[in-house]
Amino acid sequence: MLNVPNILTLVRILTIPGFLILLTSGRPGLALALFVAGGITDALDGAIARLTDTKTELGAILDPLADKLLLLSSFCVLALMELVPNWLTVLVLCRDVFLLVGYFFLFVFTGEWIEVRPSVVGKLTTFLQLASVTFVLVSVSWPAAIPEGIRMAIFVGAGTATALSGLQYMARGLRWLSVRDA
């Protein structure tokens, strides 16, 4: 069902190419503005869906998809531009690929869809990944704004949370499989 929250999520997805074009064409300030606008639509779509009781299955799929597309593309481009550490980009990519492959494997193996609910560590991971991209965009736009040590601390926090949440989701999948087979 296409409602206001789902339309906002679709708009967020459609802004990703514009964000990447601005980022790679030397307009980090405008890229940051579009990135922040995407964050606002993310907050709005969730709030509107909860307040108006208009949560849909489509929204439950589109919202995390929009986050993944934005973050994965951001980290890839920022790594190619040498603005984020390669190790962090590899962690972000591997975690999401492993989760997707694991989810697909569980479906193929069992014929059932496992309900994936974000954990506290998973939400912290998303926050720290978004903060990493934001801090990079701010520091590229205003070089003196964020000291290197703070950026590196955010990168380490994002990497740690990314690895921990990946392990946590993997453990959840294995636990679901063992309970299902018991």
N, C-alpha and C positions, 0 to 999 in steps of 0.2 A: 504494500500500500504506500503510495506516495503522499506524504503529509509534510508539514512545515519542517519538522526535524530532519526528515530524510532529504528534503530539498537542500537544506543547509549543509548536510553531509556531502551531497553531490556537488554543491558549489565548492566545498573544501577540496574535493578530489580534482575538480576542474581547475583550481588555482595552482596546482602543483607544477604543471608545465611553465606557467608564467613565473612562478617563484624560481624555478631552475634556470630559465632564460635570463631573468634579472641577475641572478647570482653569478652565472658564468659570463655575463657581458659587462662585469665590472660595476654593477649597481647594487652593492650590498645593503645600502640603506633602504632602497625600495624593496629588495628581497626580504629584508627584516620586517618591513611594514606588512607585506603580504603574508609572511609567516605568522606574525602576530594576529592579523585578521583571521587566518585559518584557525589559530588557537581560540579566538573569540567565538567563531562559529562552532567549534567543538564544544565549548562550554555552553553555548546557547542551545544547540540541538539537544544535548542531554537534559538541560534544565527544562526546556519546553516539553520534551517527551515525558518527563516525570510529572511536571505540574499539570499538564493537560491529559495525562494518562493515555498518551498516544504512542507508547512503545510498540514497535513492530518487529517481526522477524527480519525484515529487510534492513531495518535500522541496526539491529543487533549484529548483522553481518557487515553492513557498509561502514559503520563508525570505526570499528577496529581496523578494517581494511584501509580506510582513509588515513588513519594514524600510521599504519605500516608503510603504505606507499610514500607518504611524506617523509617519514624518518629514514627509510631505506634509501630513497633517492637522495635525500639530503646528505646522509653519511657517505654515500658513494661519490657524489660530486665534490663534497668537501675534502674527502681523502685524495681524490685526483688533483684537487687544487692545493694539496699539502697543507690544509688548514686544521684537520683533525688527524690524530695518530692512526696509522694503518691498523694497528692491533685492535683499536676500539671498533673500527669499521668492520673488521673481520669478525669480532665477537657479535656485533649487532646482526650482521648478515647470517652468520652460522646459527645463532640462536633461533632466528625466525625461520630459516630453512629447515632446521632440525624439528622445530615445532610443527611446521606444515607437513613435513614428510611423516613425522610420528602420528599426527592426526589422521593423515591419509592411510597410513599403515593400519592403524586401529580400525578404521572404517572398513578397509578391504578385508582384514583378518576376521572381523566380527560381524560385518554387515550392519553395524549400529553407529549412529553418530554420538560421539561423546560430547556432553555439554561442557563448554569451556567457559569458566568464570574467571575473571581476572583476580589474582591474589594481591595482597598488600604489596608484596615484593614486586609483582608484575606492574602494579600502578606506580610504584616508586621508580621502577626501571623506565617506564614511559616518561615520567616527569624528569628524571635525570638526563635521558636522551634528548628530550625537548630543550632542557636547560643547556646542554652541551651545544646544540645547534644555535640557540639564541645567543649564548656567550660568544661563540665564534663570530656570528654576524655582527654583534655589537662591537667586538674587538677589531673586526676588519673595517667597520664604518668609523669607529673612533678608537684608534690604536692605543691610546693611553687609558681608556675607560676601565679595562679589566686586566689586572696583572697576570702574567704568565702562570704564576703559582696557583692562582685561583682557578684559572682555566684547567690546569693540569689536575687539580683536586677534583673538579667536576668530572673530567674525563675518567679518572680512576674510580670515582663513585659510580659513574654510569657503567663502566666496564664491570665492576664488581657486582652491581645489582643485575646487570644483564646476564652474567654467568650464573649467579645464584637463582634468578628467576627461571632460567633455562633448565637448570637442574631440578628446581621445584616442579615445574610443569612436567618434566620427564618422569619424576617420581609419582606425580598424580596420575599420569597415564598408565604407568605400570601397576599402580595400586588399583585403578579402575579395572584394568584387565584381570588382575588376580582375584578381585572380589567378584567380577562377572563370571569367571570360570569356576569359582568355588561352589 
